[in-house]
Amino acid sequence: MWTCPRCERDLLRENQWHVCVKADLDSLFEGKPKELEYIFDKLLAEVVEWDGVIVSNTQKCVLFVHRQTFLVIRPMSKFLDLQFYSKEELPCPPFFKSKKVAKKYQNHFRISRLEEVSPFLIRQLRNSYDFL
């Protein structure tokens, strides 16, 4: 692991390309419903326990990296957009979007209530972690 001296983001390799902008996590949730922070905190508590996960934030999202980025959480005005990956296309609904990108599927799940953080959703995120 390498920490960029300019933006202080943790990255997998020294001098790895990235958008080098210092970003404050709290600013991602400014003006958004408090419920979104609670959802994020619950997801963070679950995912950060997985072996070798690096968490870093940009000005617009929070990235979760294992060997590659396996989860991106974007706080929107009324929901969190969770972007993660799978080997197969996932059905819409419950997923918002599932599209083929290279040899994998990029999936989006939109969540606005804490109750929506289900074992099913956590399994999908874990599958993305294991896949990438």
C-alpha positions in Angstrom: 0.0 0.0 0.0 1.1 3.5 -0.8 -0.2 6.9 0.6 -0.1 9.8 -1.8 1.8 12.7 -0.2 -0.4 15.3 -1.8 -4.0 14.0 -1.3 -3.3 11.4 1.4 -5.3 8.7 -0.3 -4.2 5.1 0.3 -3.5 3.3 -3.0 -2.4 -0.2 -4.0 0.9 0.8 -5.7 3.4 3.6 -5.4 2.7 6.5 -7.8 -0.5 4.8 -9.0 -2.6 7.1 -11.2 -5.5 8.7 -9.4 -7.5 11.9 -9.2 -5.3 13.7 -6.8 -7.6 16.0 -4.9 -7.9 16.2 -1.1 -11.5 15.4 -0.2 -13.3 15.5 3.1 -15.8 12.7 3.8 -18.2 14.9 5.6 -18.5 17.2 2.6 -20.0 14.3 0.6 -23.0 14.3 2.9 -23.6 18.0 3.3 -27.2 19.0 2.5 -28.2 15.3 2.3 -30.6 13.4 4.5 -29.0 12.2 7.7 -30.3 8.7 6.9 -27.7 8.4 4.1 -24.9 8.8 6.6 -26.4 6.1 8.7 -26.6 3.8 5.7 -23.0 4.6 4.7 -21.8 3.9 8.3 -23.5 0.6 8.4 -22.0 -0.5 5.0 -18.6 0.8 6.0 -18.7 -1.1 9.3 -19.4 -4.3 7.4 -17.0 -3.9 4.4 -14.0 -2.5 6.2 -13.7 -5.8 8.2 -12.9 -7.8 5.0 -9.2 -8.6 4.5 -7.1 -6.0 2.7 -9.8 -3.4 2.0 -8.6 0.1 1.3 -11.2 2.9 1.7 -10.6 6.3 0.2 -12.8 9.2 -0.8 -12.8 11.6 -3.7 -14.8 14.8 -4.1 -17.9 12.8 -5.3 -17.6 9.2 -4.0 -16.0 6.7 -1.6 -13.9 3.9 -3.2 -13.4 0.5 -1.7 -10.4 -1.4 -3.1 -9.2 -4.9 -2.6 -7.2 -6.0 -5.6 -9.2 -3.6 -7.7 -12.0 -1.2 -6.9 -14.9 -3.5 -6.0 -17.4 -0.9 -4.6 -18.1 2.8 -5.2 -20.6 4.6 -3.0 -21.9 7.9 -4.4 -24.1 10.0 -2.0 -26.8 11.6 -4.2 -29.5 14.1 -3.1 -31.9 11.4 -1.9 -30.1 8.1 -2.0 -26.7 6.3 -2.1 -25.7 4.9 -5.4 -23.8 1.7 -4.8 -21.7 0.5 -7.8 -20.2 -3.0 -7.7 -19.3 -5.8 -10.1 -20.4 -9.3 -10.9 -19.7 -12.1 -13.4 -23.3 -12.1 -14.6 -25.9 -9.5 -15.3 -28.1 -8.9 -12.3 -31.9 -8.4 -12.6 -33.4 -4.9 -12.6 -35.2 -4.6 -10.2 -34.1 -4.9 -7.5 -30.9 -3.5 -9.1 -31.2 -0.1 -10.7 -28.8 -0.9 -13.6 -26.6 -3.8 -14.7 -24.4 -3.3 -17.8 -21.5 -5.2 -19.3 -18.1 -3.4 -19.0 -15.3 -5.5 -20.5 -15.6 -9.0 -19.1 -17.7 -8.1 -16.1 -21.0 -6.4 -15.2 -21.2 -3.1 -13.5 -24.2 -3.0 -11.2 -25.9 -0.1 -9.5 -28.2 -0.4 -6.5 -29.9 2.7 -5.1 -30.6 2.8 -1.4 -32.3 5.4 0.7 -33.5 3.6 3.9 -31.4 1.9 6.5 -33.7 -1.2 6.4 -32.5 -1.8 2.8 -29.1 -2.8 4.0 -30.0 -6.5 3.9 -28.0 -9.7 4.1 -28.8 -10.1 0.3 -27.1 -6.7 -0.5 -24.1 -7.5 1.7 -23.7 -10.8 -0.2 -23.7 -9.0 -3.5 -21.0 -6.6 -2.3 -19.0 -9.5 -0.9 -19.3 -11.3 -4.3 -17.9 -8.2 -5.9 -15.0 -8.2 -3.4 -14.3 -11.9 -4.1 -14.6 -11.5 -7.9 -12.2 -8.6 -8.1 
